[in-house]
Amino acid sequence: MDKVGETTLFLDLAALEHNYNYLRSRIAPETKFMAVVKAFAYGSDMVAVAKKMEKLGVDYFAVAYVNEGILLRDAGIKTPILVLHPLASNFDGIIDYCLEPSLYSNHILSQFIEAAKAKKQVDYPVHIKFNTGLNRLGFNQEDIDTIVDKLKDTKEIKVVSIFSHLAASEDPKEQEFSIAQIDGFKKLGNAIIQKLGYVPMRHMLNTSGIINYPQAQFEMVRSGIGLYGYGNDAKIDPKLKPIATLKTIISQIHEIGADESVGYNRAFKSNGPIKTATLPIGHADGIGRPYGKGRASVLIHGKMAPIIGNVCMDMIMVDVTGIDCKEGDEVIVFGPQKSAENFASGAGTISYEILTAISQRVKRVVLDD
Ligand SMILES: *Cc1c(COP(=O)(O)O)cnc(C)c1O
């Protein structure tokens, strides 16, 4: 049941399964699949998504931070979990909860070896992150000798995978750059395998990488946004199903005369009689001020109603002139009917940002088959 009595984010796990099957169909059957569930599974429900993905047989999870991994373990998730961005202050939590760190610098590598020694670990699984052009996190090619020297003297840890991340996998204009990143990763992969004396997995593709560079799937791929139903590509979006639908209701309707204003700072000034609806959702729920002043719209009985004036903390006002609607009626902010990408683009941002912005105050309802 997805009837709405208050602002609610409905999550469709059948759509999640559909997206997983679609993404899997784009890669080789033997390629492993890492589901990226950081940031509450892109603003949805991390535990519900992870449980469903574990049931579907996903090989790995990725989270950004250690506390996200702990949340999954506390919920009973048994699948390996890669922590993309651990910090030295969290290493005890990593080991205590059997999480697998991404080691991305000499400092973090040395610190983790110390932590593994202190906890008397042998062959603790770790992942080595390489920078191939994003210039965000990761070792550079020149660091290989130092890394291998350190690893050779260390029985406490063992490299399960080496990985890297594309800077512009969704952008066809940057194809040459992406291919250079892939070639660079291949080379450093070969070098490290030769020196290490054993063969870790390799992975570098996110969702758009899976779509645009399947030749670089190596042993595993990492997908986030695709699982949640967005493909960063007008040709791929129709094949995916958004899992999240954000709905709210009309709290109150106002008839506004010419020369009246609506909302804080009188940011909207009416120049004729209009009808407005006040909705119980605001910037504290994730609809930031950039969505106001007509930049984004919601859907009421199939018609677009633009947000007018400034977004308030707990409310927005929308223009419903000409829409046959009443107090208590359903409003769709985004979902399969009107994508989060579309909503986000009005404010100059992307699906990733609006999805992860939906705050924990918004009720989540999980729909499973
Ligand atoms: C977030 C993240 C991903 C997932 O990217 P999508 O575009 O959502 O598929 C993959 N790899 C890394 C390193 C990430 O930080």
The ligand as an SDF file (V2000), in Angstrom:
LIG
                    3D

 15 15  0  0  0  0  0  0  0  0999 V2000
   29.9370    6.1910   -4.7720 C   0  0  0  0  0  0  0  0  0  0  0  0
   30.9430    5.3790   -5.4930 C   0  0  0  0  0  0  0  0  0  0  0  0
   30.5640    4.4340   -6.4690 C   0  0  0  0  0  0  0  0  0  0  0  0
   29.1490    4.3060   -6.9840 C   0  0  0  0  0  0  0  0  0  0  0  0
   28.9770    5.1550   -8.1080 O   0  0  0  0  0  0  0  0  0  0  0  0
   27.5940    5.2070   -8.9210 P   0  0  0  0  0  0  0  0  0  0  0  0
   27.8480    6.2490   -9.9470 O   0  0  0  0  0  0  0  0  0  0  0  0
   26.5400    5.6010   -7.9550 O   0  0  0  0  0  0  0  0  0  0  0  0
   27.3620    3.8430   -9.4820 O   0  0  0  0  0  0  0  0  0  0  0  0
   31.5400    3.5940   -6.9820 C   0  0  0  0  0  0  0  0  0  0  0  0
   32.8280    3.7090   -6.5940 N   0  0  0  0  0  0  0  0  0  0  0  0
   33.2400    4.6470   -5.7010 C   0  0  0  0  0  0  0  0  0  0  0  0
   34.6870    4.7270   -5.3520 C   0  0  0  0  0  0  0  0  0  0  0  0
   32.3160    5.5130   -5.1360 C   0  0  0  0  0  0  0  0  0  0  0  0
   32.7370    6.4600   -4.2800 O   0  0  0  0  0  0  0  0  0  0  0  0
  1  2  1  0
  2  3  1  0
  2 14  2  0
  3  4  1  0
  3 10  2  0
  4  5  1  0
  5  6  1  0
  6  7  2  0
  6  8  1  0
  6  9  1  0
 10 11  1  0
 11 12  2  0
 12 13  1  0
 12 14  1  0
 14 15  1  0
M  END
$$$$
